[in-house]
Amino acid sequence: MFKQFFEIMKEIQKNNDRNQNKNDPQLPISGSPATTYKVDAIELGEHIDLTADRFRGYSCIPSDSYANHSFCKLTKKEREARGEFTSTSSFLLSPDGRANYANHSIAPAFWNPGEVQTDITKLIKGIR
């Protein structure tokens, strides 16, 4: 069921590997005018104003992996009809204040029968 999703993810990774920044291959690329990747309305390369209302509640600490970067995270307990879950949003803040990485996770995730394939199909359309 996940085979198609993973094949597309491999294709994306190959493209990213080919286009990776040669000066610092360990850092994600940000600031490209063509960037349209967003997570929780945070666009890669976007300048982040930590004083803005939308970032209230995020906690930031120095990154263990990237020098001079900060890892910022917001964790919330939420509830929906299917149960309670933890929602975590995070981003990596570069020294110049830009988002180099963004992520959102939900645990546990809930699906009704048939929803997994529908969600994978939606994700694939958004990636291509």
N, C-alpha and C positions, 0 to 999 in steps of 0.2 A: 504494500500500500504506500510506503514511503519512498519506494525506489525512484519514482519520477522526480520527487522533490529533491532527493539527494543527488541525482544526476545533474539537475539544474544548479544546485549549490556547488558541485564540483566544477561545472563550466564557469560559473562566476569567479570561483577561486583561481582558476587558471588565468582568466582575464586579468584579475587583480595582480597575480604574480607577474604577468607580462608588463603591466603598467606601473609596477611598484617604484616608488621614489628611490633612485639610485644613491642619493647622498646619505640617506638615513633609512635603510631598509627595515628597521625595527619599529618605526613610527607609522601610524596610519596616515594616509594622505588626507589633507583637509584644505578647504578654501578654494576648491576648484569651482569655477562658475557653472560647470555642468552638474554639480552635486545636487541631487534631488532626494537623497536618502534621508528620511526623517523617522525619528522614534519619539513618541510623545511630544510632537511638534518641535523637537530639537533637530535642526538640520546640521549635518556634518559640515564643518567649516564655519558655522554661525558664530558670531561673537556673542559670548554669554555674559550678561549683566547679572551677577549674583545678588544684587540688591533689588532686582525686579520682583514683583509679586509672584510671578509664575515659578520662581526658584526658591521661594520661601519654604523652609522646611528641609531643604537639601543640606546634608552635612558633607563637608569636603575635607579630605586628608591628603597629605603628600602621597603620590603614587609610589608603590613599591617597585613597579616595573619600568617606569619612564622618568628619567631625571627631570626635575623642574616642572613636572606636571602634577595636577591634583585629580584625585578620583572623587567624584561627587555622587551622592546616593540619597534617594528618598524612598523610604519603605512605609507602606500603609496597609492596615488591615481593612479589608472590604468585605461586603456581603452581597450576594445576589440570590435569586430564587433557588439555585442549586446548592448553595452553601457559602461558608466563609472562606476567604482566600487572602494570601499576602501578595501585594502588588509592589514590585521594586523597579524603580527607574534609576538609571545611572548614566554618567557620562565622564569622559576623560577631558579635562580642561588643560589646554596647552599654555605655555608661559605667556603667550600673547592674548590669552582669554578666549580662544576658539575651541569648539567641540571637535575633538579628534576621534571620538568613539561615542556611541550612544547605545543603550540597551534597555529593554523592558522585559521583565519576567513576571509570571503569575504562577503561584504554587498553592494548592494543587490546581491543575487545570481540569475543567469539566467539559465533557462532550456527551451529547445524546447520540444514539445510534445513527450512523451516517454522517455526522457532523465533521469527523476527522477528514474524510476525503474532500468534503466541501471546503473546509478551511485550507487544505493543501492546495486545492485548485485555485482558490482566491490568492493565496500567497504567490504561487507560480506566476499568475497573470501580473501581479504587482512587481515581480522581479524582472521579467523580460522586457 
